[in-house]
Amino acid sequence: MKTLQKRYETLDGFRADFTQILVNTSSGDTQERTGVIAFKKPDLIRWETVAPEKELLMVGQDFVWDYYPEEGTLYKYDVEELLNSKTMLRFISGKASLEEDFFVTQIADPEAQDLVKLDLVPKMPEPGLVQAFVWVEPKEALFKKITLLDFYGNENTVIFDKLELDPTFKKDEFQFTPPPDAEVFDNTGAPQGAPLPQETPLTQ
């Protein structure tokens, strides 16, 4: 655990392809999304979904922008609220402290091949996260797959592929300028503890 935590503390950034699988327990519906994600320390994230619907989610220094180009809609959120909640963002950015935030158990998984599977139970559960599973590549000490379960049993799984560590980022890779013709829904300044954006791939 300490090796994994230390790895993310010393990692400056990464870029990877991702597959995200969302399972709605009550309806049985499953959605699969694919795209590319880039992370740069401390909190910059570019999450670009290319299929089945294009979406660009940009976590900047001050705001979170969630842009749907085909619909021409743009959602704006405070970064702090997202960072302080137990969302996928905390795992991707390495901010989730496994020893401090969770009861951790290593479990057997015949399908995990050479990965180590950990069962995480939050010490302080939230409706959006009551249990998590992470698959870790032991040599690199990095997450290869993350599954979060909410109070209703819904699953949010992200699988990483073609992981590139400490890549050279483009100068404007984490910059976002709202398109002038986009319809903007500004959710900044919401009361502390207000529901997080449900359409955001990091929190869904």
C-alpha positions, 0 to 999 in steps of 0.5 A: 500500500505504501509503495502504491501511495508513494508511486502516485506521490512521485508521479508528475503525470500520465496519459492513457487510453481508457474504457469506461463501463457504467452499469445501472443496477435497477435498469440493467443498462450498461454504457461503454465509453472510450477515449483518452485521459491525461493527468498532470500534477497537481490537479489538471485532468483532460478527459476526452470521450470519443465514443459513443458521444464526444465529450470533453471534460477539463479539470483546471486550476479553478473550474471544471468544464464539461463540454458536449460539442454535438449538443453545444452545451457546456457545464461549469463547476467548482474544482474544490467540490470535486476534489473533496469528494470520493469520486473517480478523480481522487483515484486517478489523481492519487489523492485517495489515501488507501490507508487513511480513507479505506479498510483495505483487503487483498482478494483473490481474482483468477481473472486478474492474471498478474494484477493484484486486486484490492477490496476498499471499504470507505471508513466514511462512506458516502452515497456516491461511494460505498465500496471500491475495487482496484487492480494494481500492476505490482511492478509499476505500482499503478492502477490498471482498473478501478471500479466504484460502487454507489449506495444503489449498487451502480458501478463505474469502472475505468480500465487503462490501456497504453499507459504513458508515464510522465509524458511531454504535454502540449502547451495548451493541453489543459487549457479550455476556452468556452466556445462563443456559441455554447450554451453555458450552465454555470454551477459554480458557487453551489452550497457546500455539499450540493450534489455533484454533476451526475453527467461527469464521467469522473463522478457518474 
